[in-house]
């Protein structure tokens, strides 16, 4: 398994077996990827529509393992109204 690093916007965080989450991240180069997160130190990274730098271990399947993430922009202005998303 190789380590990869990419920027991306978190679209969805799906709870999975207690404290784990499956994150759906939209990236510029790879499109939509799914990563499994065990625990996040920074809960802001689990907020939808945040832009972050994601480090993950590439798996054999479509579900990868999240190693680390760093928040680049919370994109808080997108949460003010639906019309901003359009």
N, C-alpha and C positions, 0 to 999 in steps of 0.2 A: 504494500500500500504506500502511495506517495502523498506527501503533503502538498496542498495547493493553497493559494491565497488569491482572493478576488474581492472586489467591491460589489455591493449588491444592496437591494432594498428588501427588507423583510415584509412579505405579504401576509403570512399566516404562521401562527405558533399553535400547534395541535398537541394537547396533553396526551401523554402516552405512558402507561404503567407508573403511576405515582408522580415522581419528580422529573421524569424525562419529558422531552418535548420534541416533536418533529417540526422543523422549521422549513418553510417554503420561501426561498430567496430568489429574487429575480436579478440576474447579473447581466452586464453588457455583453460579455463574450460567450457565456455558456447558456444563456436563457434561464429557464427555471430549473433550480436544483433543490434537492431535499437533503437536509442534514439532521442527524440525531444529536440532541443536546442532553447531556446528563444533568448538569447544574450550571447555572450562569451566575457569576459573581456580580455582573452588572445587569440588573433587571431591566434597564432601559433598552437593552438589546432585544428584549422579548416584546417590545411594543411595535405593533404594525406600522408600516410606513417610516421606519427609521433606516437611514443610510449608514452602512457600516463596512468595515474591512473585515472579512471573514477568513479564518484559517481553518481548514478541515483536512481530514485524512480521507483520501479517495478510496472508496471500497470497490469491490468487484461488481456490486449491484448498483442500482440507482440511488440508494440511500447511503450517504456518507456520514462520517463521524466528525462532529464539530470539536475543534481543539481550542480555539480562542476567537474572540471578536473584539473590535474596538469601534466605538461609536464615532462616526464622522459628522453626522447631522441628524438631529431628531425629527426634522421636517415638521415642526409643530404647526406651521402655517397651514399645512394640508388638513389638519384636524379641525380647523375653525368652521368650515362649511363644505357641503357636498359640491357646490359649484366650482370650488378651487380644484377638485380632483378632475373635473372635466377639462 
